[in-house]
Amino acid sequence: MATAKFPLGRTVITKNAANTLAAISVKECLERHAQGDWGDVCKEDRQSNEEALKEGLRLFSSYMDSKGTKFWIITEHDRSVTTVLLPEDY
């Protein structure tokens, strides 16, 4: 695994996401998120995440699991918690 750019803190997943997503996809995408690969976000969100790395702000990524289900990963500003969720869980 490549070096993480920030700590994930405690990793949690919503019940809906846990029941819907392929576990291996979640694991792979958590690694991508920690490495600064923000997945399927727009240019503006990508730039916001790069600034958030420097400023200590919230980080947001968007991915698709192996079944084609979209999900998000959000790391809080203080890096204490990272949440895996479906868009409808937000």
Biopython code that builds the backbone (N, CA, C, O; Angstrom):
import numpy as np
from Bio.PDB.StructureBuilder import StructureBuilder

atoms = [
    (1, "MET", "N", (0.843, -1.190, 0.000)),
    (1, "MET", "CA", (0.000, 0.000, 0.000)),
    (1, "MET", "C", (0.884, 1.249, 0.000)),
    (1, "MET", "O", (1.885, 1.305, 0.715)),
    (2, "ALA", "N", (0.515, 2.238, -0.796)),
    (2, "ALA", "CA", (1.240, 3.500, -0.820)),
    (2, "ALA", "C", (1.045, 4.233, 0.499)),
    (2, "ALA", "O", (0.170, 3.884, 1.291)),
    (3, "THR", "N", (1.849, 5.226, 0.723)),
    (3, "THR", "CA", (1.810, 5.977, 1.970)),
    (3, "THR", "C", (0.550, 6.840, 2.062)),
    (3, "THR", "O", (0.171, 7.514, 1.104)),
    (4, "ALA", "N", (-0.080, 6.806, 3.216)),
    (4, "ALA", "CA", (-1.267, 7.625, 3.461)),
    (4, "ALA", "C", (-0.855, 9.082, 3.638)),
    (4, "ALA", "O", (0.189, 9.374, 4.221)),
    (5, "LYS", "N", (-1.678, 9.987, 3.133)),
    (5, "LYS", "CA", (-1.424, 11.420, 3.265)),
    (5, "LYS", "C", (-1.973, 11.997, 4.566)),
    (5, "LYS", "O", (-1.607, 13.100, 4.972)),
    (6, "PHE", "N", (-2.865, 11.229, 5.218)),
    (6, "PHE", "CA", (-3.484, 11.682, 6.460)),
    (6, "PHE", "C", (-4.045, 10.464, 7.185)),
    (6, "PHE", "O", (-4.289, 9.433, 6.558)),
    (7, "PRO", "N", (-4.254, 10.568, 8.504)),
    (7, "PRO", "CA", (-4.862, 9.455, 9.246)),
    (7, "PRO", "C", (-6.373, 9.426, 9.036)),
    (7, "PRO", "O", (-7.014, 10.471, 8.938)),
    (8, "LEU", "N", (-6.925, 8.239, 8.971)),
    (8, "LEU", "CA", (-8.376, 8.095, 8.829)),
    (8, "LEU", "C", (-9.098, 8.223, 10.162)),
    (8, "LEU", "O", (-10.303, 8.474, 10.188)),
    (9, "GLY", "N", (-8.381, 8.054, 11.271)),
    (9, "GLY", "CA", (-9.035, 8.043, 12.573)),
    (9, "GLY", "C", (-9.871, 6.785, 12.695)),
    (9, "GLY", "O", (-9.552, 5.758, 12.097)),
    (10, "ARG", "N", (-10.938, 6.864, 13.468)),
    (10, "ARG", "CA", (-11.854, 5.728, 13.618)),
    (10, "ARG", "C", (-12.691, 5.626, 12.345)),
    (10, "ARG", "O", (-13.296, 6.611, 11.922)),
    (11, "THR", "N", (-12.730, 4.456, 11.740)),
    (11, "THR", "CA", (-13.488, 4.257, 10.506)),
    (11, "THR", "C", (-14.839, 3.636, 10.840)),
    (11, "THR", "O", (-14.916, 2.605, 11.507)),
    (12, "VAL", "N", (-15.910, 4.287, 10.361)),
    (12, "VAL", "CA", (-17.268, 3.801, 10.584)),
    (12, "VAL", "C", (-17.996, 3.722, 9.244)),
    (12, "VAL", "O", (-17.614, 4.374, 8.273)),
    (13, "ILE", "N", (-19.045, 2.913, 9.214)),
    (13, "ILE", "CA", (-19.853, 2.761, 8.007)),
    (13, "ILE", "C", (-21.321, 2.741, 8.425)),
    (13, "ILE", "O", (-21.688, 2.114, 9.419)),
    (14, "THR", "N", (-22.147, 3.430, 7.659)),
    (14, "THR", "CA", (-23.572, 3.414, 7.980)),
    (14, "THR", "C", (-24.128, 2.011, 7.755)),
    (14, "THR", "O", (-23.582, 1.236, 6.970)),
    (15, "LYS", "N", (-25.200, 1.698, 8.439)),
    (15, "LYS", "CA", (-25.821, 0.374, 8.310)),
    (15, "LYS", "C", (-26.241, 0.124, 6.865)),
    (15, "LYS", "O", (-26.036, -0.965, 6.330)),
    (16, "ASN", "N", (-26.822, 1.127, 6.247)),
    (16, "ASN", "CA", (-27.270, 1.014, 4.865)),
    (16, "ASN", "C", (-26.093, 0.701, 3.936)),
    (16, "ASN", "O", (-26.193, -0.176, 3.078)),
    (17, "ALA", "N", (-24.986, 1.417, 4.110)),
    (17, "ALA", "CA", (-23.806, 1.175, 3.276)),
    (17, "ALA", "C", (-23.234, -0.214, 3.535)),
    (17, "ALA", "O", (-22.857, -0.912, 2.594)),
    (18, "ALA", "N", (-23.166, -0.620, 4.787)),
    (18, "ALA", "CA", (-22.633, -1.945, 5.131)),
    (18, "ALA", "C", (-23.465, -3.058, 4.507)),
    (18, "ALA", "O", (-22.928, -4.090, 4.106)),
    (19, "ASN", "N", (-24.776, -2.848, 4.426)),
    (19, "ASN", "CA", (-25.673, -3.860, 3.873)),
    (19, "ASN", "C", (-25.713, -3.850, 2.343)),
    (19, "ASN", "O", (-26.216, -4.790, 1.726)),
    (20, "THR", "N", (-25.183, -2.787, 1.735)),
    (20, "THR", "CA", (-25.304, -2.609, 0.289)),
    (20, "THR", "C", (-23.990, -2.816, -0.459)),
    (20, "THR", "O", (-23.970, -3.435, -1.523)),
    (21, "LEU", "N", (-22.909, -2.307, 0.087)),
    (21, "LEU", "CA", (-21.633, -2.255, -0.641)),
    (21, "LEU", "C", (-20.821, -3.536, -0.538)),
    (21, "LEU", "O", (-20.919, -4.277, 0.440)),
    (22, "ALA", "N", (-20.021, -3.780, -1.564)),
    (22, "ALA", "CA", (-19.075, -4.891, -1.550)),
    (22, "ALA", "C", (-17.921, -4.516, -0.620)),
    (22, "ALA", "O", (-17.261, -3.497, -0.824)),
    (23, "ALA", "N", (-17.682, -5.334, 0.390)),
    (23, "ALA", "CA", (-16.671, -5.030, 1.413)),
    (23, "ALA", "C", (-15.289, -4.793, 0.824)),
    (23, "ALA", "O", (-14.577, -3.896, 1.275)),
    (24, "ILE", "N", (-14.896, -5.575, -0.172)),
    (24, "ILE", "CA", (-13.560, -5.407, -0.764)),
    (24, "ILE", "C", (-13.441, -4.040, -1.439)),
    (24, "ILE", "O", (-12.374, -3.426, -1.410)),
    (25, "SER", "N", (-14.525, -3.564, -2.044)),
    (25, "SER", "CA", (-14.510, -2.236, -2.674)),
    (25, "SER", "C", (-14.340, -1.151, -1.626)),
    (25, "SER", "O", (-13.601, -0.190, -1.840)),
    (26, "VAL", "N", (-15.013, -1.294, -0.500)),
    (26, "VAL", "CA", (-14.895, -0.310, 0.579)),
    (26, "VAL", "C", (-13.451, -0.262, 1.072)),
    (26, "VAL", "O", (-12.891, 0.821, 1.243)),
    (27, "LYS", "N", (-12.849, -1.419, 1.299)),
    (27, "LYS", "CA", (-11.468, -1.482, 1.773)),
    (27, "LYS", "C", (-10.526, -0.806, 0.778)),
    (27, "LYS", "O", (-9.694, 0.014, 1.168)),
    (28, "GLU", "N", (-10.656, -1.147, -0.502)),
    (28, "GLU", "CA", (-9.799, -0.558, -1.534)),
    (28, "GLU", "C", (-9.979, 0.952, -1.612)),
    (28, "GLU", "O", (-9.004, 1.690, -1.752)),
    (29, "CYS", "N", (-11.214, 1.410, -1.523)),
    (29, "CYS", "CA", (-11.477, 2.849, -1.645)),
    (29, "CYS", "C", (-11.043, 3.616, -0.398)),
    (29, "CYS", "O", (-10.654, 4.779, -0.507)),
    (30, "LEU", "N", (-11.098, 3.004, 0.774)),
    (30, "LEU", "CA", (-10.551, 3.652, 1.969)),
    (30, "LEU", "C", (-9.051, 3.872, 1.794)),
    (30, "LEU", "O", (-8.526, 4.917, 2.180)),
    (31, "GLU", "N", (-8.372, 2.905, 1.219)),
    (31, "GLU", "CA", (-6.934, 3.056, 0.954)),
    (31, "GLU", "C", (-6.694, 4.170, -0.054)),
    (31, "GLU", "O", (-5.795, 4.991, 0.130)),
    (32, "ARG", "N", (-7.488, 4.205, -1.117)),
    (32, "ARG", "CA", (-7.366, 5.272, -2.132)),
    (32, "ARG", "C", (-7.608, 6.640, -1.500)),
    (32, "ARG", "O", (-6.852, 7.582, -1.742)),
    (33, "HIS", "N", (-8.649, 6.749, -0.698)),
    (33, "HIS", "CA", (-9.004, 8.005, -0.016)),
    (33, "HIS", "C", (-7.821, 8.495, 0.826)),
    (33, "HIS", "O", (-7.441, 9.663, 0.748)),
    (34, "ALA", "N", (-7.246, 7.602, 1.625)),
    (34, "ALA", "CA", (-6.127, 7.971, 2.506)),
    (34, "ALA", "C", (-4.894, 8.394, 1.718)),
    (34, "ALA", "O", (-4.062, 9.150, 2.221)),
    (35, "GLN", "N", (-4.774, 7.911, 0.489)),
    (35, "GLN", "CA", (-3.632, 8.255, -0.363)),
    (35, "GLN", "C", (-3.874, 9.532, -1.172)),
    (35, "GLN", "O", (-2.996, 9.975, -1.914)),
    (36, "GLY", "N", (-5.063, 10.120, -1.029)),
    (36, "GLY", "CA", (-5.369, 11.348, -1.751)),
    (36, "GLY", "C", (-5.954, 11.127, -3.134)),
    (36, "GLY", "O", (-5.984, 12.050, -3.947)),
    (37, "ASP", "N", (-6.422, 9.912, -3.412)),
    (37, "ASP", "CA", (-7.150, 9.625, -4.651)),
    (37, "ASP", "C", (-8.626, 9.815, -4.318)),
    (37, "ASP", "O", (-9.233, 8.954, -3.683)),
    (38, "TRP", "N", (-9.198, 10.922, -4.737)),
    (38, "TRP", "CA", (-10.545, 11.330, -4.317)),
    (38, "TRP", "C", (-11.648, 10.688, -5.134)),
    (38, "TRP", "O", (-12.823, 10.987, -4.918)),
    (39, "GLY", "N", (-11.301, 9.814, -6.069)),
    (39, "GLY", "CA", (-12.321, 9.108, -6.837)),
    (39, "GLY", "C", (-13.010, 9.987, -7.847)),
    (39, "GLY", "O", (-12.364, 10.767, -8.546)),
    (40, "ASP", "N", (-14.325, 9.866, -7.927)),
    (40, "ASP", "CA", (-15.132, 10.530, -8.949)),
    (40, "ASP", "C", (-15.692, 11.863, -8.458)),
    (40, "ASP", "O", (-16.907, 12.040, -8.377)),
    (41, "VAL", "N", (-14.803, 12.797, -8.133)),
    (41, "VAL", "CA", (-15.252, 14.129, -7.732)),
    (41, "VAL", "C", (-14.878, 15.128, -8.826)),
    (41, "VAL", "O", (-13.964, 14.887, -9.614)),
    (42, "CYS", "N", (-15.590, 16.241, -8.864)),
    (42, "CYS", "CA", (-15.315, 17.272, -9.859)),
    (42, "CYS", "C", (-13.997, 17.981, -9.542)),
    (42, "CYS", "O", (-13.434, 17.820, -8.460)),
    (43, "LYS", "N", (-13.527, 18.755, -10.491)),
    (43, "LYS", "CA", (-12.265, 19.474, -10.351)),
    (43, "LYS", "C", (-12.265, 20.377, -9.116)),
    (43, "LYS", "O", (-11.263, 20.461, -8.405)),
    (44, "GLU", "N", (-13.388, 21.052, -8.864)),
    (44, "GLU", "CA", (-13.486, 21.959, -7.721)),
    (44, "GLU", "C", (-13.368, 21.204, -6.396)),
    (44, "GLU", "O", (-12.680, 21.654, -5.480)),
    (45, "ASP", "N", (-14.048, 20.042, -6.298)),
    (45, "ASP", "CA", (-13.956, 19.246, -5.068)),
    (45, "ASP", "C", (-12.548, 18.679, -4.885)),
    (45, "ASP", "O", (-12.057, 18.576, -3.761)),
    (46, "ARG", "N", (-11.912, 18.316, -5.980)),
    (46, "ARG", "CA", (-10.540, 17.815, -5.921)),
    (46, "ARG", "C", (-9.607, 18.913, -5.364)),
    (46, "ARG", "O", (-8.764, 18.654, -4.506)),
    (47, "GLN", "N", (-9.783, 20.127, -5.872)),
    (47, "GLN", "CA", (-8.979, 21.257, -5.390)),
    (47, "GLN", "C", (-9.299, 21.568, -3.928)),
    (47, "GLN", "O", (-8.398, 21.880, -3.150)),
    (48, "SER", "N", (-10.568, 21.485, -3.556)),
    (48, "SER", "CA", (-10.959, 21.720, -2.162)),
    (48, "SER", "C", (-10.302, 20.710, -1.234)),
    (48, "SER", "O", (-9.849, 21.065, -0.146)),
    (49, "ASN", "N", (-10.249, 19.448, -1.660)),
    (49, "ASN", "CA", (-9.602, 18.421, -0.846)),
    (49, "ASN", "C", (-8.108, 18.686, -0.695)),
    (49, "ASN", "O", (-7.548, 18.487, 0.383)),
    (50, "GLU", "N", (-7.466, 19.131, -1.762)),
    (50, "GLU", "CA", (-6.032, 19.415, -1.678)),
    (50, "GLU", "C", (-5.779, 20.564, -0.686)),
    (50, "GLU", "O", (-4.818, 20.526, 0.082)),
    (51, "GLU", "N", (-6.640, 21.573, -0.712)),
    (51, "GLU", "CA", (-6.539, 22.675, 0.253)),
    (51, "GLU", "C", (-6.852, 22.174, 1.663)),
    (51, "GLU", "O", (-6.198, 22.573, 2.626)),
    (52, "ALA", "N", (-7.845, 21.307, 1.779)),
    (52, "ALA", "CA", (-8.246, 20.770, 3.085)),
    (52, "ALA", "C", (-7.123, 19.960, 3.728)),
    (52, "ALA", "O", (-6.996, 19.938, 4.952)),
    (53, "LEU", "N", (-6.312, 19.297, 2.910)),
    (53, "LEU", "CA", (-5.157, 18.560, 3.443)),
    (53, "LEU", "C", (-4.211, 19.506, 4.176)),
    (53, "LEU", "O", (-3.692, 19.179, 5.243)),
    (54, "LYS", "N", (-3.996, 20.672, 3.595)),
    (54, "LYS", "CA", (-3.071, 21.656, 4.167)),
    (54, "LYS", "C", (-3.686, 22.416, 5.338)),
    (54, "LYS", "O", (-2.998, 22.747, 6.303)),
    (55, "GLU", "N", (-4.988, 22.690, 5.245)),
    (55, "GLU", "CA", (-5.657, 23.544, 6.217)),
    (55, "GLU", "C", (-6.325, 22.791, 7.366)),
    (55, "GLU", "O", (-6.792, 23.409, 8.322)),
    (56, "GLY", "N", (-6.373, 21.466, 7.280)),
    (56, "GLY", "CA", (-7.034, 20.680, 8.325)),
    (56, "GLY", "C", (-8.547, 20.763, 8.251)),
    (56, "GLY", "O", (-9.220, 20.907, 9.272)),
    (57, "LEU", "N", (-9.081, 20.672, 7.038)),
    (57, "LEU", "CA", (-10.529, 20.721, 6.836)),
    (57, "LEU", "C", (-11.054, 19.341, 6.438)),
    (57, "LEU", "O", (-10.276, 18.410, 6.229)),
    (58, "ARG", "N", (-12.365, 19.218, 6.335)),
    (58, "ARG", "CA", (-13.016, 17.955, 5.988)),
    (58, "ARG", "C", (-12.613, 17.498, 4.588)),
    (58, "ARG", "O", (-12.445, 18.318, 3.684)),
    (59, "LEU", "N", (-12.457, 16.181, 4.415)),
    (59, "LEU", "CA", (-12.090, 15.576, 3.132)),
    (59, "LEU", "C", (-13.245, 14.725, 2.618)),
    (59, "LEU", "O", (-13.872, 13.992, 3.383)),
    (60, "PHE", "N", (-13.523, 14.823, 1.316)),
    (60, "PHE", "CA", (-14.666, 14.135, 0.714)),
    (60, "PHE", "C", (-14.244, 13.410, -0.555)),
    (60, "PHE", "O", (-13.606, 13.995, -1.429)),
    (61, "SER", "N", (-14.604, 12.125, -0.653)),
    (61, "SER", "CA", (-14.351, 11.334, -1.855)),
    (61, "SER", "C", (-15.631, 10.644, -2.295)),
    (61, "SER", "O", (-16.535, 10.410, -1.493)),
    (62, "SER", "N", (-15.694, 10.322, -3.577)),
    (62, "SER", "CA", (-16.845, 9.616, -4.135)),
    (62, "SER", "C", (-16.338, 8.467, -4.995)),
    (62, "SER", "O", (-15.434, 8.646, -5.811)),
    (63, "TYR", "N", (-16.925, 7.285, -4.810)),
    (63, "TYR", "CA", (-16.498, 6.082, -5.524)),
    (63, "TYR", "C", (-17.699, 5.254, -5.944)),
    (63, "TYR", "O", (-18.833, 5.536, -5.558)),
    (64, "MET", "N", (-17.432, 4.225, -6.744)),
    (64, "MET", "CA", (-18.417, 3.200, -7.112)),
    (64, "MET", "C", (-17.850, 1.870, -6.651)),
    (64, "MET", "O", (-16.661, 1.605, -6.829)),
    (65, "ASP", "N", (-18.694, 1.032, -6.059)),
    (65, "ASP", "CA", (-18.209, -0.290, -5.668)),
    (65, "ASP", "C", (-18.267, -1.232, -6.877)),
    (65, "ASP", "O", (-18.684, -0.827, -7.962)),
    (66, "SER", "N", (-17.854, -2.468, -6.688)),
    (66, "SER", "CA", (-17.783, -3.430, -7.792)),
    (66, "SER", "C", (-19.154, -3.763, -8.382)),
    (66, "SER", "O", (-19.246, -4.312, -9.480)),
    (67, "LYS", "N", (-20.216, -3.430, -7.650)),
    (67, "LYS", "CA", (-21.580, -3.667, -8.137)),
    (67, "LYS", "C", (-22.166, -2.419, -8.805)),
    (67, "LYS", "O", (-23.312, -2.433, -9.256)),
    (68, "GLY", "N", (-21.376, -1.341, -8.867)),
    (68, "GLY", "CA", (-21.835, -0.115, -9.509)),
    (68, "GLY", "C", (-22.599, 0.826, -8.600)),
    (68, "GLY", "O", (-23.254, 1.749, -9.083)),
    (69, "THR", "N", (-22.529, 0.614, -7.291)),
    (69, "THR", "CA", (-23.220, 1.470, -6.333)),
    (69, "THR", "C", (-22.312, 2.621, -5.911)),
    (69, "THR", "O", (-21.180, 2.413, -5.474)),
    (70, "LYS", "N", (-22.831, 3.832, -6.049)),
    (70, "LYS", "CA", (-22.072, 5.017, -5.657)),
    (70, "LYS", "C", (-22.047, 5.143, -4.139)),
    (70, "LYS", "O", (-23.056, 4.927, -3.467)),
    (71, "PHE", "N", (-20.861, 5.502, -3.602)),
    (71, "PHE", "CA", (-20.770, 5.777, -2.169)),
    (71, "PHE", "C", (-19.741, 6.854, -1.909)),
    (71, "PHE", "O", (-18.896, 7.158, -2.751)),
    (72, "TRP", "N", (-19.833, 7.422, -0.718)),
    (72, "TRP", "CA", (-18.954, 8.512, -0.323)),
    (72, "TRP", "C", (-18.105, 8.098, 0.867)),
    (72, "TRP", "O", (-18.491, 7.239, 1.661)),
    (73, "ILE", "N", (-16.949, 8.723, 0.971)),
    (73, "ILE", "CA", (-16.105, 8.597, 2.153)),
    (73, "ILE", "C", (-15.782, 10.018, 2.609)),
    (73, "ILE", "O", (-15.307, 10.840, 1.826)),
    (74, "ILE", "N", (-16.047, 10.295, 3.888)),
    (74, "ILE", "CA", (-15.827, 11.621, 4.452)),
    (74, "ILE", "C", (-14.945, 11.491, 5.691)),
    (74, "ILE", "O", (-15.262, 10.739, 6.613)),
    (75, "THR", "N", (-13.838, 12.229, 5.703)),
    (75, "THR", "CA", (-12.977, 12.291, 6.885)),
    (75, "THR", "C", (-13.166, 13.655, 7.524)),
    (75, "THR", "O", (-13.058, 14.683, 6.855)),
    (76, "GLU", "N", (-13.449, 13.661, 8.818)),
    (76, "GLU", "CA", (-13.695, 14.905, 9.540)),
    (76, "GLU", "C", (-12.435, 15.769, 9.606)),
    (76, "GLU", "O", (-11.319, 15.272, 9.460)),
    (77, "HIS", "N", (-12.629, 17.048, 9.826)),
    (77, "HIS", "CA", (-11.546, 18.033, 9.808)),
    (77, "HIS", "C", (-10.412, 17.700, 10.768)),
    (77, "HIS", "O", (-9.248, 17.970, 10.473)),
    (78, "ASP", "N", (-10.746, 17.112, 11.921)),
    (78, "ASP", "CA", (-9.705, 16.809, 12.913)),
    (78, "ASP", "C", (-9.118, 15.402, 12.720)),
    (78, "ASP", "O", (-8.298, 14.946, 13.517)),
    (79, "ARG", "N", (-9.556, 14.718, 11.640)),
    (79, "ARG", "CA", (-9.065, 13.374, 11.274)),
    (79, "ARG", "C", (-9.383, 12.324, 12.341)),
    (79, "ARG", "O", (-8.715, 11.293, 12.416)),
    (80, "SER", "N", (-10.405, 12.584, 13.165)),
    (80, "SER", "CA", (-10.768, 11.645, 14.227)),
    (80, "SER", "C", (-11.670, 10.520, 13.728)),
    (80, "SER", "O", (-11.654, 9.421, 14.283)),
    (81, "VAL", "N", (-12.457, 10.786, 12.682)),
    (81, "VAL", "CA", (-13.422, 9.809, 12.185)),
    (81, "VAL", "C", (-13.497, 9.899, 10.667)),
    (81, "VAL", "O", (-13.484, 10.986, 10.089)),
    (82, "THR", "N", (-13.575, 8.729, 10.033)),
    (82, "THR", "CA", (-13.859, 8.630, 8.604)),
    (82, "THR", "C", (-15.120, 7.789, 8.458)),
    (82, "THR", "O", (-15.214, 6.692, 9.010)),
    (83, "THR", "N", (-16.089, 8.314, 7.707)),
    (83, "THR", "CA", (-17.375, 7.647, 7.534)),
    (83, "THR", "C", (-17.566, 7.214, 6.083)),
    (83, "THR", "O", (-17.325, 7.980, 5.150)),
    (84, "VAL", "N", (-18.004, 5.967, 5.916)),
    (84, "VAL", "CA", (-18.387, 5.426, 4.615)),
    (84, "VAL", "C", (-19.912, 5.438, 4.589)),
    (84, "VAL", "O", (-20.559, 4.918, 5.499)),
    (85, "LEU", "N", (-20.484, 6.035, 3.539)),
    (85, "LEU", "CA", (-21.942, 6.144, 3.486)),
    (85, "LEU", "C", (-22.427, 6.202, 2.048)),
    (85, "LEU", "O", (-21.668, 6.506, 1.127)),
    (86, "LEU", "N", (-23.693, 5.909, 1.880)),
    (86, "LEU", "CA", (-24.343, 6.097, 0.597)),
    (86, "LEU", "C", (-24.868, 7.533, 0.543)),
    (86, "LEU", "O", (-25.151, 8.118, 1.588)),
    (87, "PRO", "N", (-25.002, 8.113, -0.655)),
    (87, "PRO", "CA", (-25.503, 9.489, -0.735)),
    (87, "PRO", "C", (-26.817, 9.704, 0.018)),
    (87, "PRO", "O", (-27.014, 10.754, 0.631)),
    (88, "GLU", "N", (-27.716, 8.718, -0.023)),
    (88, "GLU", "CA", (-29.000, 8.879, 0.671)),
    (88, "GLU", "C", (-28.877, 8.807, 2.186)),
    (88, "GLU", "O", (-29.835, 9.117, 2.893)),
    (89, "ASP", "N", (-27.706, 8.402, 2.704)),
    (89, "ASP", "CA", (-27.477, 8.363, 4.151)),
    (89, "ASP", "C", (-27.055, 9.721, 4.697)),
    (89, "ASP", "O", (-27.055, 9.924, 5.911)),
    (90, "TYR", "N", (-26.694, 10.654, 3.815)),
    (90, "TYR", "CA", (-26.143, 11.942, 4.258)),
    (90, "TYR", "C", (-27.185, 12.800, 4.905)),
    (90, "TYR", "O", (-26.887, 13.915, 5.333)),
]
sb = StructureBuilder()
sb.init_structure("model")
sb.init_model(0)
sb.init_chain("A")
sb.init_seg("    ")
for serial, (resi, resn, name, xyz) in enumerate(atoms, 1):
    if name == "N":
        sb.init_residue(resn, " ", resi, " ")
    sb.init_atom(name, np.array(xyz, "f"), 0.0, 1.0, " ", f" {name:<3s}", serial, name[0])
structure = sb.get_structure()
